[in-house]
Amino acid sequence: MASLVPEGAWDTHTHVFDPENWPYPTPRSYTPKAAQISEYPFSTTRCKSIVIVHASVQGSSPAPLVDTLNKQKSMLGVTFRGLATIDVNTITDAELDELHNAGVRGARLHEMAWGHGQQPGGSDIAVKVKKLTDRLARLGWVIGIFCDLDPRIKLVADHFGGTFPGEESSDEFKTFIELIKEKRIYVKVSGFERLYHGHASSMKAIEPIVKAVIEAGPDRIMFGTDWPHTQLGVTRKGKTQEQRHADIEGFRDVDDDGHIKTLREWITDDKVWMDMWVNNPKKVFE
C-alpha cells in the first residue's frame, strides 16, 4: 500500500497520548490509553512528515505536544509539526515564539461537545477565534474554525468539515464547498470512518462528499489518518464523569490501507494526488 503514497507525503492529523508522563486533566470527556509517536504506522502511510494535533482530553497546556515534537531529534528522517491548544488569555508572545521554534504551526479549537457539557454557540466560538487571530497572525499559524480573519491566518477544517453521509445536499455543505472554491479554507481528507460509521456501504457512503471537496479545491486538500483512532463519542453516551475518567479506552481498528487505496481509485489525477499528500500540506505546515 505504501507504493501508492508519494515521497514527501504528510499525515496532517494524528494524536499522541502519554498519560504516564503527562496525566490527563479533569474534568475530561474520555480517557484514552497510551499511543506513542514511535507506534505510528509509518510502514502503512509512508509519511515522514507528521502533524500531531493536541487532543481535547490533554487540557490547555501545550507541554505534552512539545514533548512529542522534541522526539524528532532522536528519530532521523522525520519532520514533526504541531497544532496546540493554548490559553490565549495567559500565553505570552515569547511563549508563542518558543512553541513556533519547537515546531508548532497552529492552534486548535475543539468545540464539539458530543453530548458532554455545553455545546458552544457560533458567537462564542467567533470570540475565541478573534482573540487567537490577534495573537497568531504574525506567526502565520493555522486556526481550524472559520470567521472573518486576518489573511495571514490559514483556516483548516478537520474531517471534511464534519460532513456526514446524506448531508452533501444540505445548504451548509453547499456553503462549505463555496468556501473551498473561494480558497478561504483548507480541508483535511481525514476521519473517514468517523463519518461513515454505521453505514453498510462503508467508505462508499462518503464518496459524494469526498469527491465534491476534491473537485472544489484540489489545491486545498491534505491527507490525515486521524491515528490512533480514538473511540466515537456515541460510545460514551450515558457515562458519568467518573466513568469517563476511570474507563481507559482502547482505539478503534480502522482500515487505513483500505482508505488510501479507495482514495487513489477516486483521485486519478497524479498532480492532485501529489498535491494532497505533499505540496498542499507543505504550504500550510512547513
Summary of the structure (lengths in Angstrom):
residues: 286
radius of gyration: 18.0
end to end distance: 25.6
largest distance: 50.7
contacts: 858
relative contact order: 0.17
helix: 45%
strand: 14%
